[in-house]
Amino acid sequence: MIEIVGGSTEEQIIDILQNTYPVTVDEVQRRLHLSYEVIMRVLQRFQVKGIIQLEPLPDMTYIRLIRHDIKIVSKKRQKKFIKHHRRPQRYIPKEKDDDHMFI
């Protein structure tokens, strides 16, 4: 099982590859609005790990997703401590008790 951090460029590329086939490097670049160098760096990293296969043609490069056992892992974040303020309690006067125990 391959774990990829959620919200990263890698996760966005994997999402495109899982939902669209065939897809080229230029299409991924247009969808993510990133430079060609950044996309190719991530794709080459995936190719070394054996996740994808790049199929270069004379005018374009196709990307083939080889492994489908990919798990998206979210970043662990510390929950912010929230201090709840209590509303001030209203003073409600007690009823006067006219009956005294002592006479």
N, C-alpha and C positions, 0 to 999 in steps of 0.2 A: 504494500500500500504506500503510495506516494502522498506526502502531506505538503500542501501549499498554503501559505499564509493568505488569509482572506483580505480583500481590499488592495492587494498588490497588483503590479503590472502582470506578474505571472498568472494570477487568478483570472484577470481579464482576458488574457490571451487564451488560456485553457477554455474559458467560457465560450469564446468565439469558435474555437476549434471543435468543441463538443456540439455546438448548435448549427454549424455551417460546414458543409463539405461539397465540393472542393473549395478551398480558400487559398489565396495567394498572400505573399508577404505584403504586397502593396495594399490589398484589401484590409489586412489587419492594421497597417499603418494609418490608413484613412479613417478607420473606425475609432482607433484609440488616440488619434492626433498626436502621435509621438514620432520622433525622428527614426529614420531607417536604421541608424547605428544602434539605437537602444533596442529596437525590436529584434535585430539580428543577434545582439548580445544575449538576449533572453532565449531566443530560439536555439542558438548554438549551445547554451547551457542545457536546454531541454534535450537536445540531440545527444550530448555527451551522457546524460543520465538515461537515455534510451526511451524517452517519453514520446518524441516525435521523430519524423524522418523528413528531411528536406529533399525535394525532388527538383533540381534546377533544370530549366528548359532555356533555350536561347533568349527568349524575351521576358520570362517571368519565372518565379520560384514558387512551387506549390508546397504546402505543408500538410503532412499526413500524421494524424494522431495514432500512435501505435498502442499505447497503454491506456486503458480505460479505468484502472483502479486508482483514481485520484480522489483524495479527500481534502476538502477545503477546511482549514483550521483557523478559527478566529483568534485574534490577538487577545491575550489575557490582559485585562485592564483592572486596575484597582477601582473599586466603587468609591465614589466621592462620599465622604461623610456629610450627611445632611442634618443640620441642627434644626429641629422643629421648635418654634416658639409657641409657648402656651399663651392663650389669651388670658388677660387678667379676669379673675372671677368677680362678679358683681356682689356687692354686699347687700344681703337681704335681711332686714331687721326682723328679729323674732317677735312673735306676738307677746305682748305684755301679759304676764300671768298675775291677775289681781288676787288670786287665792294664795294667801301666805300660810305657811305651815304653823307659824307662831302667831299668837294673838297678843 
